């Protein structure tokens, strides 16, 4: 299968490309690494495994109000949230204006009055606004990590402390991480301290991509049985593998019950 170049542009941060290969449209930032992907036959679905796994937070908390997403890519997560959660008000921070335009023009990201799109550096945005927006979001999703690592401005204890302050007391921070990167252990050390070890990680695609879930102090507590019932219901509703998410969370987190569930 040969990829066909659909669109190419360049900004101060480099080349941006949109390519089609059979049924799949992908976004690239001037390298072989796939930044985002969409099925042309089913554009509303989450296509990449890690984006599906980012929805695992639903096992622990519903999405019924304000969500902050840092890092847009092709807009798969933003589109999914808007389409499936009518009460969701979504704020997205993306540093590259061209990426936002491409998400609308080539990846069917809707222009919705519940979507507040902010063109800004994610780290700067959070650090400047956490005092104004304390305890504002029920969910913060961080998707600015690739095989080269996380931007240095974001990879700091100060940034993650600001994210925590912007979470509601029952909120969850979920981060897409890269397990082979040197930053991985440092990030979990910082976040484990901030969130009092109320954290889980969910490996994706052979334990290379890892989604980290970090729980604020009043995140709802469920028994394992209740979580199993939620997984079954969520899977029927959203057609994502929540039963497998829960199974993997239990397998890869030995202290699962002690961390986020009742016994």
C-alpha positions as CSV (number, residue, x, y, z in Angstrom):
1,X,0.0,0.0,0.0
2,X,1.4,3.4,-1.0
3,X,0.6,6.6,0.8
4,X,-0.7,9.5,-1.2
5,X,0.2,13.0,-0.2
6,X,-3.1,15.0,0.2
7,X,-1.8,18.2,1.6
8,X,1.5,19.7,2.8
9,X,2.4,23.0,4.5
10,X,5.1,24.4,6.6
11,X,5.2,26.8,9.6
12,X,8.0,27.9,11.9
13,X,8.0,24.5,13.7
14,X,8.4,22.5,10.5
15,X,6.5,20.5,7.9
16,X,3.0,19.3,8.3
17,X,1.6,16.6,6.0
18,X,-1.7,14.8,5.4
19,X,-1.5,11.5,3.7
20,X,-4.0,8.8,2.7
21,X,-3.3,5.1,2.6
22,X,-6.2,2.9,1.6
23,X,-9.0,3.8,4.1
24,X,-6.8,5.7,6.6
25,X,-5.9,9.4,6.6
26,X,-2.9,10.3,8.7
27,X,-1.2,13.4,10.0
28,X,2.6,13.7,10.0
29,X,5.0,16.4,11.3
30,X,7.8,16.0,8.8
31,X,8.8,12.5,10.0
32,X,7.6,8.9,9.8
33,X,5.8,9.1,13.2
34,X,2.1,9.1,12.8
35,X,0.6,12.0,14.8
36,X,-3.1,11.2,14.2
37,X,-5.2,8.9,12.1
38,X,-8.8,8.7,10.9
39,X,-10.7,6.1,9.0
40,X,-12.3,7.6,5.9
41,X,-15.1,5.1,6.1
42,X,-15.8,5.8,9.8
43,X,-14.4,9.2,10.5
44,X,-16.2,9.6,13.8
45,X,-14.5,6.6,15.4
46,X,-11.3,6.7,17.3
47,X,-8.8,4.9,15.1
48,X,-5.5,4.7,17.0
49,X,-5.2,2.4,20.0
50,X,-3.8,5.0,22.3
51,X,-6.7,7.4,21.6
52,X,-9.2,4.7,22.5
53,X,-7.3,4.0,25.7
54,X,-7.4,7.7,26.6
55,X,-11.1,7.2,27.1
56,X,-10.4,4.7,29.9
57,X,-11.0,7.5,32.4
58,X,-14.7,6.9,31.9
59,X,-14.3,3.8,34.1
60,X,-13.9,6.1,37.0
61,X,-15.7,9.3,36.2
62,X,-18.4,10.5,33.7
63,X,-17.8,13.4,31.3
64,X,-20.5,15.9,32.0
65,X,-18.9,19.3,32.1
66,X,-15.5,21.0,31.4
67,X,-12.6,19.2,29.8
68,X,-9.2,20.6,28.9
69,X,-7.3,18.9,26.0
70,X,-3.7,20.0,25.4
71,X,-2.5,19.0,22.0
72,X,-4.9,18.7,19.1
73,X,-3.3,16.6,16.4
74,X,-5.9,15.7,13.8
75,X,-8.6,16.4,16.4
76,X,-9.7,12.7,17.0
77,X,-10.2,13.1,20.7
78,X,-11.8,16.5,20.5
79,X,-14.2,15.3,17.8
80,X,-15.1,12.1,19.8
81,X,-15.8,14.1,23.0
82,X,-18.0,16.6,21.2
83,X,-20.0,13.9,19.4
84,X,-20.5,11.5,22.3
85,X,-20.8,13.8,25.4
86,X,-23.4,16.5,24.8
87,X,-22.8,18.1,28.2
88,X,-19.1,18.4,27.6
89,X,-17.6,21.8,27.2
90,X,-14.2,21.4,25.6
91,X,-11.2,23.7,25.7
92,X,-8.3,22.7,23.4
93,X,-4.9,24.3,23.5
94,X,-2.7,23.8,20.3
95,X,0.4,25.8,19.6
96,X,0.2,25.5,15.8
97,X,-2.5,27.4,14.0
98,X,-2.0,25.3,10.8
99,X,-2.7,22.1,12.8
100,X,-6.1,23.5,13.9
101,X,-7.0,24.5,10.3
102,X,-6.0,21.0,9.0
103,X,-8.0,19.3,11.7
104,X,-11.1,21.2,10.5
105,X,-10.4,20.9,6.8
106,X,-9.1,17.3,6.5
107,X,-10.1,15.4,9.7
108,X,-13.7,16.6,10.0
109,X,-13.3,18.4,13.4
110,X,-16.6,20.2,13.8
111,X,-16.9,23.9,14.5
112,X,-19.0,23.7,17.6
113,X,-20.1,26.3,20.1
114,X,-19.0,23.9,22.9
115,X,-15.4,23.9,21.5
116,X,-13.1,26.7,22.6
117,X,-9.9,26.5,20.5
118,X,-6.9,28.3,21.9
119,X,-3.8,28.9,19.8
120,X,-1.0,29.0,22.5
121,X,1.8,27.1,24.0
122,X,0.3,24.5,26.3
123,X,2.7,24.9,29.1
124,X,2.5,28.7,29.0
125,X,-1.3,28.6,28.9
126,X,-1.5,26.4,32.0
127,X,1.1,28.2,34.0
128,X,-0.5,31.6,33.3
129,X,-4.1,30.6,34.0
130,X,-4.1,28.1,36.9
131,X,-4.6,30.8,39.4
132,X,-7.6,32.1,37.4
133,X,-9.1,28.7,36.8
134,X,-8.6,26.8,40.0
135,X,-10.7,23.6,40.3
136,X,-12.2,24.2,36.9
137,X,-11.9,21.0,34.8
138,X,-13.2,17.5,35.6
139,X,-10.8,16.0,33.1
140,X,-7.5,17.2,31.7
141,X,-6.1,15.2,28.7
142,X,-2.5,15.7,27.8
143,X,-1.5,14.5,24.3
144,X,1.8,16.2,23.5
145,X,4.2,13.3,23.9
146,X,5.8,11.5,21.0
147,X,8.9,9.3,20.4
148,X,11.1,12.3,20.9
149,X,9.8,13.0,24.3
150,X,7.7,15.7,25.9
151,X,8.5,19.4,25.4
152,X,10.9,20.7,28.0
153,X,8.5,23.4,29.1
154,X,5.8,20.9,29.9
155,X,8.1,18.3,31.4
156,X,8.3,20.1,34.8
157,X,7.0,19.7,38.3
158,X,5.6,23.2,38.1
159,X,3.5,22.5,35.0
160,X,2.0,19.3,36.5
161,X,1.3,21.1,39.8
162,X,-0.6,23.7,37.9
163,X,-2.6,21.0,36.1
164,X,-3.6,19.6,39.4
165,X,-4.7,23.0,40.7
166,X,-7.0,23.3,37.7
167,X,-8.6,20.0,38.3
168,X,-11.8,19.7,40.3
169,X,-11.4,17.7,43.4
170,X,-13.0,14.7,41.8
171,X,-11.1,15.2,38.5
172,X,-8.7,13.0,36.6
173,X,-5.5,13.9,34.6
174,X,-4.7,11.5,31.8
175,X,-1.5,11.6,29.8
176,X,-0.2,9.9,26.7
177,X,3.3,8.8,27.4
178,X,6.1,6.9,25.7
179,X,7.5,4.2,27.9
180,X,11.0,4.0,26.3
181,X,11.8,7.6,26.9
182,X,14.1,8.7,29.8
183,X,11.5,11.1,31.0
184,X,9.1,8.4,31.9
185,X,10.4,7.5,35.4
186,X,10.9,11.2,36.3
187,X,7.3,12.0,35.2
188,X,5.8,9.3,37.3
189,X,7.9,10.3,40.3
190,X,6.6,13.9,40.1
191,X,3.0,12.9,39.4
192,X,3.0,10.2,42.0
193,X,4.1,12.7,44.6
194,X,1.5,15.3,43.5
195,X,-1.4,12.9,43.4
196,X,-0.4,10.9,46.6
197,X,0.2,7.8,44.6
198,X,-3.3,7.7,43.3
199,X,-2.2,6.8,39.8
200,X,-2.6,4.0,37.3
201,X,-0.9,3.2,34.0
202,X,-2.4,1.5,31.0
203,X,0.0,0.1,28.5
204,X,-1.0,0.3,24.8
205,X,0.5,-1.5,21.8
206,X,3.0,-3.7,23.4
207,X,3.8,-1.6,26.4
208,X,5.4,1.2,24.4
209,X,2.6,3.8,24.5
210,X,1.4,4.1,28.1
211,X,-1.5,6.2,29.3
212,X,-1.1,7.5,32.8
213,X,-4.2,8.2,34.9
214,X,-3.8,10.5,37.9
215,X,-6.7,10.9,40.4
216,X,-7.5,13.9,42.5
217,X,-8.4,13.4,46.1
218,X,-12.2,13.1,45.7
219,X,-12.4,10.9,42.6
220,X,-15.3,8.5,43.0
221,X,-14.4,5.2,44.6
222,X,-15.8,1.9,43.2
223,X,-15.4,-1.7,44.1
224,X,-13.9,-4.0,41.5
225,X,-17.3,-5.5,40.9
226,X,-18.8,-2.0,40.3
227,X,-16.0,-1.3,37.8
228,X,-16.7,-4.5,36.0
229,X,-20.3,-3.5,35.6
230,X,-19.3,0.0,34.4
231,X,-17.0,-1.6,31.9
232,X,-19.7,-3.7,30.4
233,X,-22.1,-0.8,30.2
234,X,-19.5,1.6,28.7
235,X,-18.5,-0.9,26.1
236,X,-22.1,-1.3,24.9
237,X,-22.6,2.4,24.8
238,X,-19.3,3.6,23.2
239,X,-18.1,0.5,21.4
240,X,-14.6,0.7,22.9
241,X,-12.9,-2.2,24.7
242,X,-13.5,-1.1,28.3
243,X,-13.5,-4.6,29.6
244,X,-10.0,-5.0,28.3
245,X,-9.0,-1.6,29.7
246,X,-10.1,-2.7,33.1
247,X,-8.4,-6.1,32.8
248,X,-5.1,-4.4,31.8
249,X,-5.3,-1.9,34.5
250,X,-5.6,-4.7,37.1
251,X,-2.8,-6.7,35.5
252,X,-0.3,-3.8,35.2
253,X,-1.0,-2.1,38.5
254,X,-0.4,-4.6,41.4
255,X,-1.8,-2.2,44.0
256,X,-4.9,-1.4,41.9
257,X,-7.5,-1.9,44.7
258,X,-5.5,0.0,47.3
259,X,-4.9,2.9,44.9
260,X,-8.3,3.8,43.4
261,X,-11.0,1.3,44.5
262,X,-12.7,0.1,47.6
263,X,-11.9,-3.5,48.7
